[in-house]
Amino acid sequence: MNSATNKATEAPRKGDFEKSLVRLEEVVKRLESTELSLDEAMKLFEEGVKLSRECQKQLEEAEGRVEILLKKADGKIAAEPFEPEDESS
């Protein structure tokens, strides 16, 4: 493989996570609707499960990249808990 192929494989899929998350939210809203047939609901549920798994995989990959970035000079990973800002304020 050439280096261009490697870079393309490793490059993050910018926006994929956000797009998947937005679509997952749309699927959930539609599933909460009482106007769906069972067949439509099952198709949406399957899509939602797939999207959820894709998002989870991307989050795990991001976590792995963060741990690599936090690797100390002695080779030990210094994983530190992430403290998100309080979004309710």
N, CA, C and O atoms as CSV, one atom per row, in Angstrom:
chain,resi,resn,atom,element,x,y,z
A,1,MET,N,N,0.845,-1.200,0.000
A,1,MET,CA,C,0.000,0.000,0.000
A,1,MET,C,C,0.870,1.235,0.000
A,1,MET,O,O,1.949,1.232,0.593
A,2,ASN,N,N,0.427,2.278,-0.646
A,2,ASN,CA,C,1.198,3.509,-0.632
A,2,ASN,C,C,0.754,4.391,0.524
A,2,ASN,O,O,-0.277,4.136,1.146
A,3,SER,N,N,1.534,5.432,0.813
A,3,SER,CA,C,1.232,6.290,1.963
A,3,SER,C,C,-0.059,7.067,1.787
A,3,SER,O,O,-0.726,7.368,2.776
A,4,ALA,N,N,-0.429,7.400,0.562
A,4,ALA,CA,C,-1.683,8.116,0.326
A,4,ALA,C,C,-2.878,7.258,0.729
A,4,ALA,O,O,-3.854,7.765,1.282
A,5,THR,N,N,-2.800,5.966,0.452
A,5,THR,CA,C,-3.879,5.052,0.835
A,5,THR,C,C,-3.959,4.945,2.346
A,5,THR,O,O,-5.057,4.943,2.903
A,6,ASN,N,N,-2.819,4.857,3.024
A,6,ASN,CA,C,-2.801,4.781,4.484
A,6,ASN,C,C,-3.412,6.023,5.109
A,6,ASN,O,O,-4.194,5.917,6.053
A,7,LYS,N,N,-3.073,7.182,4.604
A,7,LYS,CA,C,-3.608,8.430,5.147
A,7,LYS,C,C,-5.113,8.505,4.948
A,7,LYS,O,O,-5.832,8.960,5.838
A,8,ALA,N,N,-5.593,8.070,3.805
A,8,ALA,CA,C,-7.030,8.103,3.535
A,8,ALA,C,C,-7.776,7.169,4.480
A,8,ALA,O,O,-8.885,7.477,4.915
A,9,THR,N,N,-7.164,6.022,4.798
A,9,THR,CA,C,-7.789,5.060,5.699
A,9,THR,C,C,-7.824,5.586,7.120
A,9,THR,O,O,-8.804,5.377,7.834
A,10,GLU,N,N,-6.764,6.271,7.542
A,10,GLU,CA,C,-6.649,6.742,8.915
A,10,GLU,C,C,-7.355,8.076,9.147
A,10,GLU,O,O,-7.657,8.417,10.291
A,11,ALA,N,N,-7.618,8.821,8.107
A,11,ALA,CA,C,-8.216,10.147,8.265
A,11,ALA,C,C,-9.599,10.032,8.885
A,11,ALA,O,O,-10.404,9.203,8.462
A,12,PRO,N,N,-9.881,10.865,9.894
A,12,PRO,CA,C,-11.209,10.814,10.497
A,12,PRO,C,C,-12.278,11.221,9.503
A,12,PRO,O,O,-12.059,12.086,8.655
A,13,ARG,N,N,-13.413,10.604,9.614
A,13,ARG,CA,C,-14.533,10.909,8.728
A,13,ARG,C,C,-15.266,12.104,9.317
A,13,ARG,O,O,-16.232,11.959,10.066
A,14,LYS,N,N,-14.787,13.277,8.965
A,14,LYS,CA,C,-15.310,14.502,9.537
A,14,LYS,C,C,-16.803,14.635,9.270
A,14,LYS,O,O,-17.255,14.547,8.128
A,15,GLY,N,N,-17.547,14.843,10.326
A,15,GLY,CA,C,-18.969,15.056,10.191
A,15,GLY,C,C,-19.797,13.793,10.214
A,15,GLY,O,O,-21.009,13.865,10.417
A,16,ASP,N,N,-19.177,12.616,10.010
A,16,ASP,CA,C,-19.948,11.376,10.010
A,16,ASP,C,C,-20.637,11.151,11.347
A,16,ASP,O,O,-21.808,10.773,11.387
A,17,PHE,N,N,-19.923,11.379,12.432
A,17,PHE,CA,C,-20.511,11.149,13.747
A,17,PHE,C,C,-21.705,12.074,13.953
A,17,PHE,O,O,-22.775,11.643,14.385
A,18,GLU,N,N,-21.508,13.339,13.641
A,18,GLU,CA,C,-22.581,14.310,13.830
A,18,GLU,C,C,-23.793,13.976,12.961
A,18,GLU,O,O,-24.934,14.054,13.415
A,19,LYS,N,N,-23.532,13.602,11.709
A,19,LYS,CA,C,-24.638,13.234,10.804
A,19,LYS,C,C,-25.378,12.005,11.325
A,19,LYS,O,O,-26.608,11.960,11.316
A,20,SER,N,N,-24.625,11.022,11.772
A,20,SER,CA,C,-25.236,9.803,12.304
A,20,SER,C,C,-26.052,10.101,13.553
A,20,SER,O,O,-27.141,9.557,13.735
A,21,LEU,N,N,-25.527,10.961,14.404
A,21,LEU,CA,C,-26.236,11.302,15.634
A,21,LEU,C,C,-27.531,12.059,15.337
A,21,LEU,O,O,-28.562,11.791,15.955
A,22,VAL,N,N,-27.480,12.999,14.398
A,22,VAL,CA,C,-28.682,13.743,14.011
A,22,VAL,C,C,-29.720,12.781,13.436
A,22,VAL,O,O,-30.902,12.861,13.772
A,23,ARG,N,N,-29.275,11.875,12.574
A,23,ARG,CA,C,-30.214,10.908,11.981
A,23,ARG,C,C,-30.787,9.993,13.064
A,23,ARG,O,O,-31.972,9.661,13.027
A,24,LEU,N,N,-29.961,9.584,14.022
A,24,LEU,CA,C,-30.437,8.741,15.115
A,24,LEU,C,C,-31.514,9.459,15.919
A,24,LEU,O,O,-32.512,8.852,16.306
A,25,GLU,N,N,-31.316,10.736,16.165
A,25,GLU,CA,C,-32.331,11.518,16.876
A,25,GLU,C,C,-33.634,11.584,16.073
A,25,GLU,O,O,-34.723,11.503,16.641
A,26,GLU,N,N,-33.516,11.731,14.747
A,26,GLU,CA,C,-34.714,11.743,13.892
A,26,GLU,C,C,-35.442,10.403,13.963
A,26,GLU,O,O,-36.670,10.357,14.035
A,27,VAL,N,N,-34.683,9.327,13.941
A,27,VAL,CA,C,-35.270,7.984,14.008
A,27,VAL,C,C,-36.016,7.803,15.324
A,27,VAL,O,O,-37.133,7.285,15.345
A,28,VAL,N,N,-35.397,8.229,16.420
A,28,VAL,CA,C,-36.037,8.099,17.733
A,28,VAL,C,C,-37.344,8.889,17.772
A,28,VAL,O,O,-38.355,8.392,18.268
A,29,LYS,N,N,-37.326,10.104,17.257
A,29,LYS,CA,C,-38.553,10.917,17.241
A,29,LYS,C,C,-39.653,10.246,16.429
A,29,LYS,O,O,-40.817,10.249,16.827
A,30,ARG,N,N,-39.276,9.668,15.283
A,30,ARG,CA,C,-40.282,8.990,14.461
A,30,ARG,C,C,-40.808,7.744,15.154
A,30,ARG,O,O,-41.993,7.425,15.057
A,31,LEU,N,N,-39.917,7.033,15.858
A,31,LEU,CA,C,-40.357,5.834,16.569
A,31,LEU,C,C,-41.307,6.175,17.715
A,31,LEU,O,O,-42.168,5.372,18.076
A,32,GLU,N,N,-41.148,7.353,18.274
A,32,GLU,CA,C,-42.035,7.777,19.350
A,32,GLU,C,C,-43.419,8.154,18.825
A,32,GLU,O,O,-44.370,8.267,19.599
A,33,SER,N,N,-43.530,8.344,17.532
A,33,SER,CA,C,-44.805,8.663,16.907
A,33,SER,C,C,-45.712,7.434,16.934
A,33,SER,O,O,-45.252,6.304,16.772
A,34,THR,N,N,-46.974,7.667,17.134
A,34,THR,CA,C,-47.929,6.558,17.159
A,34,THR,C,C,-48.519,6.283,15.784
A,34,THR,O,O,-49.390,5.426,15.636
A,35,GLU,N,N,-48.044,7.011,14.781
A,35,GLU,CA,C,-48.612,6.886,13.437
A,35,GLU,C,C,-47.823,5.944,12.532
A,35,GLU,O,O,-48.007,5.972,11.315
A,36,LEU,N,N,-46.960,5.121,13.092
A,36,LEU,CA,C,-46.155,4.209,12.285
A,36,LEU,C,C,-46.783,2.822,12.247
A,36,LEU,O,O,-47.371,2.351,13.220
A,37,SER,N,N,-46.637,2.193,11.099
A,37,SER,CA,C,-47.046,0.790,11.026
A,37,SER,C,C,-45.940,-0.040,11.682
A,37,SER,O,O,-44.831,0.452,11.892
A,38,LEU,N,N,-46.241,-1.273,11.996
A,38,LEU,CA,C,-45.249,-2.157,12.607
A,38,LEU,C,C,-44.055,-2.331,11.684
A,38,LEU,O,O,-42.911,-2.326,12.139
A,39,ASP,N,N,-44.311,-2.484,10.398
A,39,ASP,CA,C,-43.223,-2.661,9.432
A,39,ASP,C,C,-42.309,-1.439,9.386
A,39,ASP,O,O,-41.086,-1.575,9.378
A,40,GLU,N,N,-42.903,-0.246,9.355
A,40,GLU,CA,C,-42.106,0.994,9.350
A,40,GLU,C,C,-41.307,1.121,10.641
A,40,GLU,O,O,-40.138,1.506,10.620
A,41,ALA,N,N,-41.939,0.796,11.756
A,41,ALA,CA,C,-41.266,0.892,13.052
A,41,ALA,C,C,-40.079,-0.069,13.109
A,41,ALA,O,O,-39.018,0.289,13.620
A,42,MET,N,N,-40.249,-1.273,12.595
A,42,MET,CA,C,-39.151,-2.249,12.609
A,42,MET,C,C,-37.982,-1.783,11.742
A,42,MET,O,O,-36.823,-1.936,12.126
A,43,LYS,N,N,-38.286,-1.218,10.580
A,43,LYS,CA,C,-37.220,-0.714,9.707
A,43,LYS,C,C,-36.471,0.427,10.387
A,43,LYS,O,O,-35.242,0.481,10.346
A,44,LEU,N,N,-37.214,1.336,11.012
A,44,LEU,CA,C,-36.576,2.448,11.711
A,44,LEU,C,C,-35.763,1.952,12.900
A,44,LEU,O,O,-34.670,2.454,13.162
A,45,PHE,N,N,-36.290,0.977,13.614
A,45,PHE,CA,C,-35.571,0.421,14.764
A,45,PHE,C,C,-34.247,-0.188,14.315
A,45,PHE,O,O,-33.214,0.034,14.947
A,46,GLU,N,N,-34.274,-0.957,13.220
A,46,GLU,CA,C,-33.046,-1.551,12.691
A,46,GLU,C,C,-32.040,-0.469,12.301
A,46,GLU,O,O,-30.847,-0.589,12.577
A,47,GLU,N,N,-32.534,0.585,11.657
A,47,GLU,CA,C,-31.653,1.692,11.269
A,47,GLU,C,C,-31.061,2.355,12.522
A,47,GLU,O,O,-29.877,2.691,12.559
A,48,GLY,N,N,-31.900,2.535,13.538
A,48,GLY,CA,C,-31.439,3.150,14.776
A,48,GLY,C,C,-30.368,2.337,15.469
A,48,GLY,O,O,-29.393,2.893,15.976
A,49,VAL,N,N,-30.538,1.025,15.495
A,49,VAL,CA,C,-29.527,0.149,16.107
A,49,VAL,C,C,-28.213,0.261,15.347
A,49,VAL,O,O,-27.142,0.349,15.949
A,50,LYS,N,N,-28.301,0.258,14.021
A,50,LYS,CA,C,-27.091,0.383,13.189
A,50,LYS,C,C,-26.392,1.720,13.450
A,50,LYS,O,O,-25.174,1.764,13.626
A,51,LEU,N,N,-27.162,2.801,13.473
A,51,LEU,CA,C,-26.590,4.124,13.729
A,51,LEU,C,C,-25.968,4.192,15.113
A,51,LEU,O,O,-24.892,4.765,15.285
A,52,SER,N,N,-26.637,3.613,16.096
A,52,SER,CA,C,-26.126,3.612,17.460
A,52,SER,C,C,-24.781,2.891,17.531
A,52,SER,O,O,-23.848,3.363,18.180
A,53,ARG,N,N,-24.695,1.759,16.867
A,53,ARG,CA,C,-23.433,0.997,16.854
A,53,ARG,C,C,-22.324,1.767,16.155
A,53,ARG,O,O,-21.178,1.759,16.604
A,54,GLU,N,N,-22.666,2.438,15.047
A,54,GLU,CA,C,-21.667,3.236,14.329
A,54,GLU,C,C,-21.144,4.373,15.214
A,54,GLU,O,O,-19.941,4.627,15.267
A,55,CYS,N,N,-22.056,5.049,15.902
A,55,CYS,CA,C,-21.658,6.148,16.784
A,55,CYS,C,C,-20.779,5.629,17.922
A,55,CYS,O,O,-19.765,6.241,18.258
A,56,GLN,N,N,-21.169,4.509,18.506
A,56,GLN,CA,C,-20.384,3.920,19.600
A,56,GLN,C,C,-18.983,3.564,19.122
A,56,GLN,O,O,-18.007,3.812,19.829
A,57,LYS,N,N,-18.875,2.987,17.932
A,57,LYS,CA,C,-17.570,2.621,17.376
A,57,LYS,C,C,-16.701,3.862,17.181
A,57,LYS,O,O,-15.515,3.858,17.511
A,58,GLN,N,N,-17.305,4.925,16.641
A,58,GLN,CA,C,-16.546,6.159,16.417
A,58,GLN,C,C,-16.098,6.777,17.737
A,58,GLN,O,O,-14.995,7.317,17.825
A,59,LEU,N,N,-16.940,6.702,18.761
A,59,LEU,CA,C,-16.557,7.222,20.077
A,59,LEU,C,C,-15.407,6.416,20.669
A,59,LEU,O,O,-14.492,6.987,21.263
A,60,GLU,N,N,-15.445,5.094,20.512
A,60,GLU,CA,C,-14.366,4.251,21.013
A,60,GLU,C,C,-13.058,4.537,20.286
A,60,GLU,O,O,-11.992,4.556,20.900
A,61,GLU,N,N,-13.143,4.761,18.965
A,61,GLU,CA,C,-11.945,5.093,18.189
A,61,GLU,C,C,-11.364,6.429,18.649
A,61,GLU,O,O,-10.147,6.573,18.767
A,62,ALA,N,N,-12.230,7.397,18.906
A,62,ALA,CA,C,-11.767,8.705,19.375
A,62,ALA,C,C,-11.111,8.570,20.741
A,62,ALA,O,O,-10.081,9.192,21.003
A,63,GLU,N,N,-11.700,7.765,21.606
A,63,GLU,CA,C,-11.124,7.544,22.936
A,63,GLU,C,C,-9.728,6.939,22.819
A,63,GLU,O,O,-8.814,7.328,23.546
A,64,GLY,N,N,-9.568,5.986,21.900
A,64,GLY,CA,C,-8.260,5.375,21.684
A,64,GLY,C,C,-7.240,6.383,21.196
A,64,GLY,O,O,-6.086,6.360,21.623
A,65,ARG,N,N,-7.659,7.270,20.302
A,65,ARG,CA,C,-6.734,8.296,19.809
A,65,ARG,C,C,-6.341,9.257,20.927
A,65,ARG,O,O,-5.188,9.683,21.000
A,66,VAL,N,N,-7.293,9.602,21.799
A,66,VAL,CA,C,-6.996,10.503,22.907
A,66,VAL,C,C,-5.994,9.848,23.857
A,66,VAL,O,O,-5.063,10.503,24.325
A,67,GLU,N,N,-6.180,8.564,24.141
A,67,GLU,CA,C,-5.247,7.867,25.025
A,67,GLU,C,C,-3.844,7.844,24.430
A,67,GLU,O,O,-2.858,7.989,25.153
A,68,ILE,N,N,-3.752,7.664,23.128
A,68,ILE,CA,C,-2.440,7.685,22.476
A,68,ILE,C,C,-1.807,9.060,22.647
A,68,ILE,O,O,-0.610,9.163,22.918
A,69,LEU,N,N,-2.598,10.113,22.492
A,69,LEU,CA,C,-2.071,11.463,22.645
A,69,LEU,C,C,-1.624,11.750,24.074
A,69,LEU,O,O,-0.720,12.555,24.297
A,70,LEU,N,N,-2.259,11.089,25.039
A,70,LEU,CA,C,-1.914,11.303,26.437
A,70,LEU,C,C,-0.764,10.423,26.908
A,70,LEU,O,O,-0.341,10.510,28.061
A,71,LYS,N,N,-0.256,9.573,26.010
A,71,LYS,CA,C,0.813,8.652,26.393
A,71,LYS,C,C,2.025,9.456,26.867
A,71,LYS,O,O,2.477,10.386,26.199
A,72,LYS,N,N,2.524,9.080,28.009
A,72,LYS,CA,C,3.668,9.770,28.598
A,72,LYS,C,C,4.963,9.325,27.924
A,72,LYS,O,O,4.989,8.327,27.203
A,73,ALA,N,N,6.028,10.073,28.164
A,73,ALA,CA,C,7.326,9.781,27.570
A,73,ALA,C,C,7.853,8.416,28.005
A,73,ALA,O,O,8.605,7.786,27.261
A,74,ASP,N,N,7.474,7.946,29.198
A,74,ASP,CA,C,7.949,6.650,29.669
A,74,ASP,C,C,7.146,5.491,29.091
A,74,ASP,O,O,7.394,4.333,29.426
A,75,GLY,N,N,6.183,5.799,28.222
A,75,GLY,CA,C,5.416,4.771,27.550
A,75,GLY,C,C,4.128,4.387,28.233
A,75,GLY,O,O,3.363,3.584,27.700
A,76,LYS,N,N,3.868,4.943,29.401
A,76,LYS,CA,C,2.634,4.624,30.119
A,76,LYS,C,C,1.530,5.589,29.703
A,76,LYS,O,O,1.760,6.779,29.489
A,77,ILE,N,N,0.343,5.045,29.599
A,77,ILE,CA,C,-0.805,5.882,29.250
A,77,ILE,C,C,-1.322,6.534,30.518
A,77,ILE,O,O,-1.522,5.875,31.539
A,78,ALA,N,N,-1.535,7.831,30.437
A,78,ALA,CA,C,-2.069,8.572,31.571
A,78,ALA,C,C,-3.491,8.982,31.231
A,78,ALA,O,O,-3.770,10.151,30.965
A,79,ALA,N,N,-4.378,8.008,31.244
A,79,ALA,CA,C,-5.775,8.308,30.941
A,79,ALA,C,C,-6.376,9.070,32.112
A,79,ALA,O,O,-6.337,8.615,33.255
A,80,GLU,N,N,-6.921,10.213,31.813
A,80,GLU,CA,C,-7.518,11.040,32.851
A,80,GLU,C,C,-9.006,11.142,32.581
A,80,GLU,O,O,-9.422,11.222,31.425
A,81,PRO,N,N,-9.816,11.140,33.637
A,81,PRO,CA,C,-11.260,11.230,33.420
A,81,PRO,C,C,-11.622,12.552,32.765
A,81,PRO,O,O,-11.085,13.606,33.105
A,82,PHE,N,N,-12.534,12.470,31.832
A,82,PHE,CA,C,-13.016,13.661,31.133
A,82,PHE,C,C,-14.115,14.290,31.963
A,82,PHE,O,O,-15.080,13.622,32.334
A,83,GLU,N,N,-13.974,15.556,32.250
A,83,GLU,CA,C,-14.972,16.287,33.022
A,83,GLU,C,C,-15.692,17.247,32.091
A,83,GLU,O,O,-15.207,18.356,31.865
A,84,PRO,N,N,-16.844,16.848,31.540
A,84,PRO,CA,C,-17.558,17.741,30.621
A,84,PRO,C,C,-18.105,18.939,31.363
A,84,PRO,O,O,-18.421,18.873,32.551
A,85,GLU,N,N,-18.212,20.049,30.624
A,85,GLU,CA,C,-18.803,21.249,31.207
A,85,GLU,C,C,-20.270,21.021,31.416
A,85,GLU,O,O,-20.906,20.293,30.655
A,86,ASP,N,N,-20.816,21.635,32.440
A,86,ASP,CA,C,-22.234,21.497,32.715
A,86,ASP,C,C,-23.025,22.251,31.674
A,86,ASP,O,O,-22.967,23.479,31.619
A,87,GLU,N,N,-23.779,21.519,30.832
A,87,GLU,CA,C,-24.519,22.128,29.725
A,87,GLU,C,C,-25.811,22.769,30.183
A,87,GLU,O,O,-26.438,23.499,29.415
A,88,SER,N,N,-26.226,22.515,31.415
A,88,SER,CA,C,-27.514,23.050,31.870
A,88,SER,C,C,-27.428,24.508,32.281
A,88,SER,O,O,-28.459,25.159,32.447
A,89,SER,N,N,-26.224,25.035,32.447
A,89,SER,CA,C,-26.118,26.448,32.857
A,89,SER,C,C,-26.071,27.385,31.698
A,89,SER,O,O,-25.982,28.598,31.888
